[in-house]
């Protein structure tokens, strides 16, 4: 099983809009791509972050869904529409293998 976590830093004053986008994109991925995505916020550390987490059966499944998702114009419409909410270059992706 592969666990994927994406963390992004939110611009000052954009927390409400960023959280709305985080929930919207998770809902879109569920309805359009059948991907269960959790939206996370930190309990400690820098509070100006949002994370998304999901799991895949294996790397091949992750790569296949990623290719499908990134070829979807609606996905890019949502992502580009929220670009002003996040600090450029702050996104960090973690890919973990479960034991």
Jmol script that loads the backbone (N, CA, C; Angstrom):
load data "model"
ATOM      1  N   UNK A   1       0.860  -1.174   0.000  1.00  0.00           N
ATOM      2  CA  UNK A   1       0.000   0.000   0.000  1.00  0.00           C
ATOM      3  C   UNK A   1       0.906   1.236   0.000  1.00  0.00           C
ATOM      4  N   UNK A   2       0.520   2.234  -0.781  1.00  0.00           N
ATOM      5  CA  UNK A   2       1.256   3.488  -0.875  1.00  0.00           C
ATOM      6  C   UNK A   2       0.415   4.599  -0.255  1.00  0.00           C
ATOM      7  N   UNK A   3       1.019   5.348   0.652  1.00  0.00           N
ATOM      8  CA  UNK A   3       0.374   6.519   1.257  1.00  0.00           C
ATOM      9  C   UNK A   3       1.000   7.765   0.645  1.00  0.00           C
ATOM     10  N   UNK A   4       0.155   8.676   0.189  1.00  0.00           N
ATOM     11  CA  UNK A   4       0.611   9.924  -0.420  1.00  0.00           C
ATOM     12  C   UNK A   4       0.106  11.083   0.428  1.00  0.00           C
ATOM     13  N   UNK A   5       1.008  12.007   0.777  1.00  0.00           N
ATOM     14  CA  UNK A   5       0.637  13.190   1.559  1.00  0.00           C
ATOM     15  C   UNK A   5       1.221  14.414   0.873  1.00  0.00           C
ATOM     16  N   UNK A   6       0.370  15.386   0.584  1.00  0.00           N
ATOM     17  CA  UNK A   6       0.809  16.667   0.013  1.00  0.00           C
ATOM     18  C   UNK A   6       0.520  17.756   1.039  1.00  0.00           C
ATOM     19  N   UNK A   7       1.556  18.554   1.346  1.00  0.00           N
ATOM     20  CA  UNK A   7       1.433  19.654   2.306  1.00  0.00           C
ATOM     21  C   UNK A   7       1.742  20.952   1.577  1.00  0.00           C
ATOM     22  N   UNK A   8       0.928  21.978   1.809  1.00  0.00           N
ATOM     23  CA  UNK A   8       1.154  23.289   1.206  1.00  0.00           C
ATOM     24  C   UNK A   8       1.008  24.361   2.279  1.00  0.00           C
ATOM     25  N   UNK A   9       1.825  25.401   2.176  1.00  0.00           N
ATOM     26  CA  UNK A   9       1.751  26.531   3.108  1.00  0.00           C
ATOM     27  C   UNK A   9       0.786  27.576   2.560  1.00  0.00           C
ATOM     28  N   UNK A  10      -0.062  28.071   3.441  1.00  0.00           N
ATOM     29  CA  UNK A  10      -1.107  29.020   3.079  1.00  0.00           C
ATOM     30  C   UNK A  10      -0.600  30.447   3.273  1.00  0.00           C
ATOM     31  N   UNK A  11      -0.936  31.314   2.317  1.00  0.00           N
ATOM     32  CA  UNK A  11      -0.570  32.727   2.434  1.00  0.00           C
ATOM     33  C   UNK A  11      -1.325  33.356   3.600  1.00  0.00           C
ATOM     34  N   UNK A  12      -0.714  34.332   4.263  1.00  0.00           N
ATOM     35  CA  UNK A  12      -1.415  35.039   5.337  1.00  0.00           C
ATOM     36  C   UNK A  12      -2.740  35.620   4.826  1.00  0.00           C
ATOM     37  N   UNK A  13      -3.780  35.440   5.619  1.00  0.00           N
ATOM     38  CA  UNK A  13      -5.097  35.956   5.276  1.00  0.00           C
ATOM     39  C   UNK A  13      -5.886  35.092   4.309  1.00  0.00           C
ATOM     40  N   UNK A  14      -5.347  33.965   3.908  1.00  0.00           N
ATOM     41  CA  UNK A  14      -6.008  33.109   2.919  1.00  0.00           C
ATOM     42  C   UNK A  14      -6.460  31.767   3.496  1.00  0.00           C
ATOM     43  N   UNK A  15      -6.436  31.617   4.815  1.00  0.00           N
ATOM     44  CA  UNK A  15      -6.746  30.334   5.444  1.00  0.00           C
ATOM     45  C   UNK A  15      -8.163  29.854   5.116  1.00  0.00           C
ATOM     46  N   UNK A  16      -9.138  30.750   5.189  1.00  0.00           N
ATOM     47  CA  UNK A  16     -10.529  30.344   4.933  1.00  0.00           C
ATOM     48  C   UNK A  16     -10.696  29.903   3.480  1.00  0.00           C
ATOM     49  N   UNK A  17     -10.169  30.686   2.546  1.00  0.00           N
ATOM     50  CA  UNK A  17     -10.269  30.330   1.122  1.00  0.00           C
ATOM     51  C   UNK A  17      -9.498  29.049   0.820  1.00  0.00           C
ATOM     52  N   UNK A  18      -8.338  28.889   1.432  1.00  0.00           N
ATOM     53  CA  UNK A  18      -7.527  27.692   1.206  1.00  0.00           C
ATOM     54  C   UNK A  18      -8.237  26.449   1.737  1.00  0.00           C
ATOM     55  N   UNK A  19      -8.866  26.557   2.893  1.00  0.00           N
ATOM     56  CA  UNK A  19      -9.585  25.415   3.456  1.00  0.00           C
ATOM     57  C   UNK A  19     -10.792  25.058   2.581  1.00  0.00           C
ATOM     58  N   UNK A  20     -11.478  26.079   2.063  1.00  0.00           N
ATOM     59  CA  UNK A  20     -12.610  25.819   1.167  1.00  0.00           C
ATOM     60  C   UNK A  20     -12.133  25.096  -0.093  1.00  0.00           C
ATOM     61  N   UNK A  21     -11.013  25.554  -0.657  1.00  0.00           N
ATOM     62  CA  UNK A  21     -10.455  24.881  -1.833  1.00  0.00           C
ATOM     63  C   UNK A  21     -10.055  23.448  -1.498  1.00  0.00           C
ATOM     64  N   UNK A  22      -9.407  23.252  -0.357  1.00  0.00           N
ATOM     65  CA  UNK A  22      -8.947  21.918   0.034  1.00  0.00           C
ATOM     66  C   UNK A  22     -10.112  20.934   0.068  1.00  0.00           C
ATOM     67  N   UNK A  23     -11.229  21.368   0.614  1.00  0.00           N
ATOM     68  CA  UNK A  23     -12.410  20.509   0.676  1.00  0.00           C
ATOM     69  C   UNK A  23     -13.029  20.323  -0.711  1.00  0.00           C
ATOM     70  N   UNK A  24     -13.025  21.397  -1.506  1.00  0.00           N
ATOM     71  CA  UNK A  24     -13.596  21.316  -2.851  1.00  0.00           C
ATOM     72  C   UNK A  24     -12.816  20.340  -3.732  1.00  0.00           C
ATOM     73  N   UNK A  25     -11.501  20.432  -3.722  1.00  0.00           N
ATOM     74  CA  UNK A  25     -10.697  19.551  -4.577  1.00  0.00           C
ATOM     75  C   UNK A  25     -10.801  18.098  -4.100  1.00  0.00           C
ATOM     76  N   UNK A  26     -10.887  17.892  -2.793  1.00  0.00           N
ATOM     77  CA  UNK A  26     -11.070  16.530  -2.270  1.00  0.00           C
ATOM     78  C   UNK A  26     -12.407  15.960  -2.743  1.00  0.00           C
ATOM     79  N   UNK A  27     -13.453  16.775  -2.702  1.00  0.00           N
ATOM     80  CA  UNK A  27     -14.764  16.335  -3.183  1.00  0.00           C
ATOM     81  C   UNK A  27     -14.764  16.040  -4.675  1.00  0.00           C
ATOM     82  N   UNK A  28     -14.091  16.896  -5.434  1.00  0.00           N
ATOM     83  CA  UNK A  28     -13.973  16.684  -6.876  1.00  0.00           C
ATOM     84  C   UNK A  28     -13.247  15.377  -7.182  1.00  0.00           C
ATOM     85  N   UNK A  29     -12.145  15.125  -6.489  1.00  0.00           N
ATOM     86  CA  UNK A  29     -11.382  13.896  -6.729  1.00  0.00           C
ATOM     87  C   UNK A  29     -12.199  12.657  -6.371  1.00  0.00           C
ATOM     88  N   UNK A  30     -13.034  12.767  -5.350  1.00  0.00           N
ATOM     89  CA  UNK A  30     -13.902  11.653  -4.966  1.00  0.00           C
ATOM     90  C   UNK A  30     -14.963  11.408  -6.043  1.00  0.00           C
ATOM     91  N   UNK A  31     -15.639  12.471  -6.467  1.00  0.00           N
ATOM     92  CA  UNK A  31     -16.741  12.296  -7.413  1.00  0.00           C
ATOM     93  C   UNK A  31     -16.272  12.002  -8.836  1.00  0.00           C
ATOM     94  N   UNK A  32     -15.180  12.599  -9.261  1.00  0.00           N
ATOM     95  CA  UNK A  32     -14.731  12.443 -10.647  1.00  0.00           C
ATOM     96  C   UNK A  32     -13.712  11.331 -10.859  1.00  0.00           C
ATOM     97  N   UNK A  33     -12.928  11.028  -9.824  1.00  0.00           N
ATOM     98  CA  UNK A  33     -11.847  10.056  -9.991  1.00  0.00           C
ATOM     99  C   UNK A  33     -11.899   8.918  -8.967  1.00  0.00           C
ATOM    100  N   UNK A  34     -12.952   8.894  -8.142  1.00  0.00           N
ATOM    101  CA  UNK A  34     -13.156   7.826  -7.152  1.00  0.00           C
ATOM    102  C   UNK A  34     -11.962   7.683  -6.209  1.00  0.00           C
ATOM    103  N   UNK A  35     -11.380   8.825  -5.841  1.00  0.00           N
ATOM    104  CA  UNK A  35     -10.216   8.843  -4.959  1.00  0.00           C
ATOM    105  C   UNK A  35     -10.622   9.425  -3.606  1.00  0.00           C
ATOM    106  N   UNK A  36     -10.442   8.658  -2.545  1.00  0.00           N
ATOM    107  CA  UNK A  36     -10.741   9.138  -1.193  1.00  0.00           C
ATOM    108  C   UNK A  36      -9.558   9.956  -0.688  1.00  0.00           C
ATOM    109  N   UNK A  37      -9.786  11.243  -0.475  1.00  0.00           N
ATOM    110  CA  UNK A  37      -8.740  12.159  -0.024  1.00  0.00           C
ATOM    111  C   UNK A  37      -9.170  12.778   1.296  1.00  0.00           C
ATOM    112  N   UNK A  38      -8.290  12.713   2.287  1.00  0.00           N
ATOM    113  CA  UNK A  38      -8.525  13.387   3.562  1.00  0.00           C
ATOM    114  C   UNK A  38      -7.884  14.768   3.506  1.00  0.00           C
ATOM    115  N   UNK A  39      -8.564  15.761   4.074  1.00  0.00           N
ATOM    116  CA  UNK A  39      -7.996  17.095   4.239  1.00  0.00           C
ATOM    117  C   UNK A  39      -7.548  17.200   5.691  1.00  0.00           C
ATOM    118  N   UNK A  40      -6.303  17.632   5.883  1.00  0.00           N
ATOM    119  CA  UNK A  40      -5.708  17.679   7.220  1.00  0.00           C
ATOM    120  C   UNK A  40      -5.233  19.088   7.551  1.00  0.00           C
ATOM    121  N   UNK A  41      -5.269  19.413   8.833  1.00  0.00           N
ATOM    122  CA  UNK A  41      -4.653  20.656   9.312  1.00  0.00           C
ATOM    123  C   UNK A  41      -3.776  20.307  10.499  1.00  0.00           C
ATOM    124  N   UNK A  42      -2.710  21.076  10.698  1.00  0.00           N
ATOM    125  CA  UNK A  42      -1.783  20.731  11.777  1.00  0.00           C
ATOM    126  C   UNK A  42      -2.357  21.047  13.155  1.00  0.00           C
ATOM    127  N   UNK A  43      -2.001  20.221  14.102  1.00  0.00           N
ATOM    128  CA  UNK A  43      -2.369  20.450  15.498  1.00  0.00           C
ATOM    129  C   UNK A  43      -1.255  21.222  16.196  1.00  0.00           C
ATOM    130  N   UNK A  44      -0.027  21.042  15.737  1.00  0.00           N
ATOM    131  CA  UNK A  44       1.126  21.757  16.277  1.00  0.00           C
ATOM    132  C   UNK A  44       1.985  22.265  15.138  1.00  0.00           C
ATOM    133  N   UNK A  45       2.979  23.036  15.471  1.00  0.00           N
ATOM    134  CA  UNK A  45       3.860  23.585  14.439  1.00  0.00           C
ATOM    135  C   UNK A  45       3.206  24.747  13.721  1.00  0.00           C
ATOM    136  N   UNK A  46       3.613  24.967  12.502  1.00  0.00           N
ATOM    137  CA  UNK A  46       3.109  26.069  11.690  1.00  0.00           C
ATOM    138  C   UNK A  46       1.632  25.851  11.356  1.00  0.00           C
ATOM    139  N   UNK A  47       0.735  26.719  11.844  1.00  0.00           N
ATOM    140  CA  UNK A  47      -0.686  26.528  11.579  1.00  0.00           C
ATOM    141  C   UNK A  47      -1.106  26.934  10.168  1.00  0.00           C
ATOM    142  N   UNK A  48      -0.243  27.598   9.434  1.00  0.00           N
ATOM    143  CA  UNK A  48      -0.574  28.082   8.090  1.00  0.00           C
ATOM    144  C   UNK A  48      -0.285  27.018   7.032  1.00  0.00           C
ATOM    145  N   UNK A  49      -0.726  25.787   7.291  1.00  0.00           N
ATOM    146  CA  UNK A  49      -0.529  24.685   6.350  1.00  0.00           C
ATOM    147  C   UNK A  49      -1.822  23.895   6.193  1.00  0.00           C
ATOM    148  N   UNK A  50      -1.932  23.254   5.056  1.00  0.00           N
ATOM    149  CA  UNK A  50      -3.020  22.318   4.776  1.00  0.00           C
ATOM    150  C   UNK A  50      -2.378  21.095   4.131  1.00  0.00           C
ATOM    151  N   UNK A  51      -2.925  19.932   4.426  1.00  0.00           N
ATOM    152  CA  UNK A  51      -2.408  18.711   3.806  1.00  0.00           C
ATOM    153  C   UNK A  51      -3.565  17.888   3.257  1.00  0.00           C
ATOM    154  N   UNK A  52      -3.238  17.109   2.254  1.00  0.00           N
ATOM    155  CA  UNK A  52      -4.152  16.136   1.675  1.00  0.00           C
ATOM    156  C   UNK A  52      -3.476  14.781   1.776  1.00  0.00           C
ATOM    157  N   UNK A  53      -4.244  13.757   2.087  1.00  0.00           N
ATOM    158  CA  UNK A  53      -3.682  12.417   2.226  1.00  0.00           C
ATOM    159  C   UNK A  53      -4.593  11.404   1.545  1.00  0.00           C
ATOM    160  N   UNK A  54      -3.975  10.450   0.868  1.00  0.00           N
ATOM    161  CA  UNK A  54      -4.731   9.371   0.240  1.00  0.00           C
ATOM    162  C   UNK A  54      -3.859   8.127   0.164  1.00  0.00           C
ATOM    163  N   UNK A  55      -4.453   7.020  -0.208  1.00  0.00           N
ATOM    164  CA  UNK A  55      -3.719   5.752  -0.317  1.00  0.00           C
ATOM    165  C   UNK A  55      -4.034   5.078  -1.643  1.00  0.00           C
ATOM    166  N   UNK A  56      -3.034   4.366  -2.119  1.00  0.00           N
ATOM    167  CA  UNK A  56      -3.141   3.619  -3.376  1.00  0.00           C
ATOM    168  C   UNK A  56      -2.692   2.184  -3.118  1.00  0.00           C
ATOM    169  N   UNK A  57      -3.179   1.254  -3.932  1.00  0.00           N
ATOM    170  CA  UNK A  57      -2.791  -0.153  -3.783  1.00  0.00           C
ATOM    171  C   UNK A  57      -1.294  -0.340  -4.007  1.00  0.00           C
ATOM    172  N   UNK A  58      -0.733   0.403  -4.976  1.00  0.00           N
ATOM    173  CA  UNK A  58       0.695   0.292  -5.300  1.00  0.00           C
ATOM    174  C   UNK A  58       1.105   1.509  -6.128  1.00  0.00           C
ATOM    175  N   UNK A  59       2.391   1.593  -6.487  1.00  0.00           N
ATOM    176  CA  UNK A  59       2.887   2.737  -7.248  1.00  0.00           C
ATOM    177  C   UNK A  59       2.242   2.814  -8.633  1.00  0.00           C
ATOM    178  N   UNK A  60       1.976   1.674  -9.244  1.00  0.00           N
ATOM    179  CA  UNK A  60       1.346   1.677 -10.565  1.00  0.00           C
ATOM    180  C   UNK A  60      -0.038   2.322 -10.503  1.00  0.00           C
ATOM    181  N   UNK A  61      -0.792   2.017  -9.454  1.00  0.00           N
ATOM    182  CA  UNK A  61      -2.116   2.621  -9.284  1.00  0.00           C
ATOM    183  C   UNK A  61      -1.995   4.125  -9.065  1.00  0.00           C
ATOM    184  N   UNK A  62      -1.004   4.543  -8.280  1.00  0.00           N
ATOM    185  CA  UNK A  62      -0.790   5.967  -8.045  1.00  0.00           C
ATOM    186  C   UNK A  62      -0.443   6.682  -9.349  1.00  0.00           C
ATOM    187  N   UNK A  63       0.459   6.100 -10.120  1.00  0.00           N
ATOM    188  CA  UNK A  63       0.873   6.710 -11.386  1.00  0.00           C
ATOM    189  C   UNK A  63      -0.288   6.781 -12.379  1.00  0.00           C
ATOM    190  N   UNK A  64      -1.096   5.738 -12.453  1.00  0.00           N
ATOM    191  CA  UNK A  64      -2.228   5.722 -13.380  1.00  0.00           C
ATOM    192  C   UNK A  64      -3.252   6.792 -13.014  1.00  0.00           C
ATOM    193  N   UNK A  65      -3.588   6.891 -11.738  1.00  0.00           N
ATOM    194  CA  UNK A  65      -4.571   7.886 -11.325  1.00  0.00           C
ATOM    195  C   UNK A  65      -4.013   9.296 -11.458  1.00  0.00           C
ATOM    196  N   UNK A  66      -2.736   9.462 -11.167  1.00  0.00           N
ATOM    197  CA  UNK A  66      -2.104  10.773 -11.314  1.00  0.00           C
ATOM    198  C   UNK A  66      -2.151  11.232 -12.770  1.00  0.00           C
ATOM    199  N   UNK A  67      -1.881  10.333 -13.699  1.00  0.00           N
ATOM    200  CA  UNK A  67      -1.936  10.673 -15.123  1.00  0.00           C
ATOM    201  C   UNK A  67      -3.355  11.053 -15.540  1.00  0.00           C
ATOM    202  N   UNK A  68      -4.329  10.311 -15.046  1.00  0.00           N
ATOM    203  CA  UNK A  68      -5.732  10.601 -15.364  1.00  0.00           C
ATOM    204  C   UNK A  68      -6.139  11.955 -14.790  1.00  0.00           C
ATOM    205  N   UNK A  69      -5.768  12.192 -13.547  1.00  0.00           N
ATOM    206  CA  UNK A  69      -6.136  13.423 -12.849  1.00  0.00           C
ATOM    207  C   UNK A  69      -5.511  14.642 -13.525  1.00  0.00           C
ATOM    208  N   UNK A  70      -4.216  14.560 -13.845  1.00  0.00           N
ATOM    209  CA  UNK A  70      -3.526  15.722 -14.405  1.00  0.00           C
ATOM    210  C   UNK A  70      -3.861  15.957 -15.878  1.00  0.00           C
ATOM    211  N   UNK A  71      -4.595  15.047 -16.499  1.00  0.00           N
ATOM    212  CA  UNK A  71      -5.071  15.292 -17.858  1.00  0.00           C
ATOM    213  C   UNK A  71      -6.509  15.817 -17.864  1.00  0.00           C
ATOM    214  N   UNK A  72      -7.074  16.012 -16.688  1.00  0.00           N
ATOM    215  CA  UNK A  72      -8.450  16.487 -16.540  1.00  0.00           C
ATOM    216  C   UNK A  72      -8.462  18.019 -16.476  1.00  0.00           C
ATOM    217  N   UNK A  73      -9.051  18.709 -17.453  1.00  0.00           N
ATOM    218  CA  UNK A  73      -9.073  20.180 -17.440  1.00  0.00           C
ATOM    219  C   UNK A  73      -9.764  20.765 -16.203  1.00  0.00           C
ATOM    220  N   UNK A  74     -10.788  20.093 -15.689  1.00  0.00           N
ATOM    221  CA  UNK A  74     -11.492  20.592 -14.495  1.00  0.00           C
ATOM    222  C   UNK A  74     -10.560  20.596 -13.289  1.00  0.00           C
ATOM    223  N   UNK A  75      -9.704  19.590 -13.176  1.00  0.00           N
ATOM    224  CA  UNK A  75      -8.720  19.544 -12.093  1.00  0.00           C
ATOM    225  C   UNK A  75      -7.853  20.799 -12.136  1.00  0.00           C
ATOM    226  N   UNK A  76      -7.323  21.115 -13.322  1.00  0.00           N
ATOM    227  CA  UNK A  76      -6.445  22.282 -13.450  1.00  0.00           C
ATOM    228  C   UNK A  76      -7.201  23.589 -13.242  1.00  0.00           C
ATOM    229  N   UNK A  77      -8.458  23.625 -13.632  1.00  0.00           N
ATOM    230  CA  UNK A  77      -9.274  24.818 -13.382  1.00  0.00           C
ATOM    231  C   UNK A  77      -9.377  25.079 -11.881  1.00  0.00           C
ATOM    232  N   UNK A  78      -9.640  24.036 -11.114  1.00  0.00           N
ATOM    233  CA  UNK A  78      -9.738  24.182  -9.659  1.00  0.00           C
ATOM    234  C   UNK A  78      -8.394  24.565  -9.050  1.00  0.00           C
ATOM    235  N   UNK A  79      -7.332  23.868  -9.444  1.00  0.00           N
ATOM    236  CA  UNK A  79      -5.999  24.128  -8.893  1.00  0.00           C
ATOM    237  C   UNK A  79      -5.546  25.553  -9.211  1.00  0.00           C
ATOM    238  N   UNK A  80      -5.655  25.951 -10.461  1.00  0.00           N
ATOM    239  CA  UNK A  80      -5.217  27.291 -10.852  1.00  0.00           C
ATOM    240  C   UNK A  80      -6.062  28.382 -10.214  1.00  0.00           C
ATOM    241  N   UNK A  81      -7.330  28.098  -9.978  1.00  0.00           N
ATOM    242  CA  UNK A  81      -8.208  29.064  -9.332  1.00  0.00           C
ATOM    243  C   UNK A  81      -7.847  29.334  -7.880  1.00  0.00           C
ATOM    244  N   UNK A  82      -7.133  28.412  -7.255  1.00  0.00           N
ATOM    245  CA  UNK A  82      -6.755  28.567  -5.844  1.00  0.00           C
ATOM    246  C   UNK A  82      -5.288  28.922  -5.663  1.00  0.00           C
ATOM    247  N   UNK A  83      -4.580  29.161  -6.750  1.00  0.00           N
ATOM    248  CA  UNK A  83      -3.134  29.424  -6.663  1.00  0.00           C
ATOM    249  C   UNK A  83      -2.802  30.587  -5.741  1.00  0.00           C
ATOM    250  N   UNK A  84      -3.670  31.581  -5.680  1.00  0.00           N
ATOM    251  CA  UNK A  84      -3.413  32.763  -4.853  1.00  0.00           C
ATOM    252  C   UNK A  84      -3.502  32.461  -3.351  1.00  0.00           C
ATOM    253  N   UNK A  85      -4.002  31.303  -2.991  1.00  0.00           N
ATOM    254  CA  UNK A  85      -4.140  30.944  -1.571  1.00  0.00           C
ATOM    255  C   UNK A  85      -2.849  30.389  -0.969  1.00  0.00           C
ATOM    256  N   UNK A  86      -1.925  29.960  -1.815  1.00  0.00           N
ATOM    257  CA  UNK A  86      -0.763  29.223  -1.328  1.00  0.00           C
ATOM    258  C   UNK A  86       0.546  29.929  -1.657  1.00  0.00           C
ATOM    259  N   UNK A  87       1.550  29.703  -0.832  1.00  0.00           N
ATOM    260  CA  UNK A  87       2.876  30.276  -1.038  1.00  0.00           C
ATOM    261  C   UNK A  87       3.582  29.465  -2.121  1.00  0.00           C
ATOM    262  N   UNK A  88       3.982  30.151  -3.190  1.00  0.00           N
ATOM    263  CA  UNK A  88       4.646  29.476  -4.308  1.00  0.00           C
ATOM    264  C   UNK A  88       5.897  28.747  -3.820  1.00  0.00           C
ATOM    265  N   UNK A  89       6.061  27.521  -4.278  1.00  0.00           N
ATOM    266  CA  UNK A  89       7.233  26.727  -3.921  1.00  0.00           C
ATOM    267  C   UNK A  89       7.159  26.049  -2.569  1.00  0.00           C
ATOM    268  N   UNK A  90       6.043  26.196  -1.863  1.00  0.00           N
ATOM    269  CA  UNK A  90       5.951  25.631  -0.507  1.00  0.00           C
ATOM    270  C   UNK A  90       5.409  24.207  -0.482  1.00  0.00           C
ATOM    271  N   UNK A  91       4.925  23.718  -1.601  1.00  0.00           N
ATOM    272  CA  UNK A  91       4.306  22.400  -1.611  1.00  0.00           C
ATOM    273  C   UNK A  91       5.354  21.299  -1.437  1.00  0.00           C
ATOM    274  N   UNK A  92       5.001  20.319  -0.618  1.00  0.00           N
ATOM    275  CA  UNK A  92       5.892  19.180  -0.380  1.00  0.00           C
ATOM    276  C   UNK A  92       5.069  17.906  -0.469  1.00  0.00           C
ATOM    277  N   UNK A  93       5.518  16.965  -1.283  1.00  0.00           N
ATOM    278  CA  UNK A  93       4.844  15.676  -1.420  1.00  0.00           C
ATOM    279  C   UNK A  93       5.648  14.594  -0.721  1.00  0.00           C
ATOM    280  N   UNK A  94       4.954  13.768   0.039  1.00  0.00           N
ATOM    281  CA  UNK A  94       5.568  12.605   0.666  1.00  0.00           C
ATOM    282  C   UNK A  94       4.901  11.350   0.141  1.00  0.00           C
ATOM    283  N   UNK A  95       5.703  10.390  -0.269  1.00  0.00           N
ATOM    284  CA  UNK A  95       5.188   9.108  -0.742  1.00  0.00           C
ATOM    285  C   UNK A  95       5.773   8.037   0.173  1.00  0.00           C
ATOM    286  N   UNK A  96       4.889   7.331   0.859  1.00  0.00           N
ATOM    287  CA  UNK A  96       5.292   6.363   1.882  1.00  0.00           C
ATOM    288  C   UNK A  96       4.748   4.987   1.540  1.00  0.00           C
ATOM    289  N   UNK A  97       5.503   3.971   1.873  1.00  0.00           N
ATOM    290  CA  UNK A  97       5.039   2.596   1.732  1.00  0.00           C
ATOM    291  C   UNK A  97       4.613   2.104   3.102  1.00  0.00           C
ATOM    292  N   UNK A  98       3.401   1.575   3.196  1.00  0.00           N
ATOM    293  CA  UNK A  98       2.934   1.066   4.483  1.00  0.00           C
ATOM    294  C   UNK A  98       3.596  -0.274   4.779  1.00  0.00           C
ATOM    295  N   UNK A  99       3.724  -0.584   6.050  1.00  0.00           N
ATOM    296  CA  UNK A  99       4.341  -1.846   6.477  1.00  0.00           C
ATOM    297  C   UNK A  99       3.299  -2.792   7.018  1.00  0.00           C
TER     298      UNK A  99
END
end "model"
wireframe off; spacefill off
backbone 0.3
color backbone group
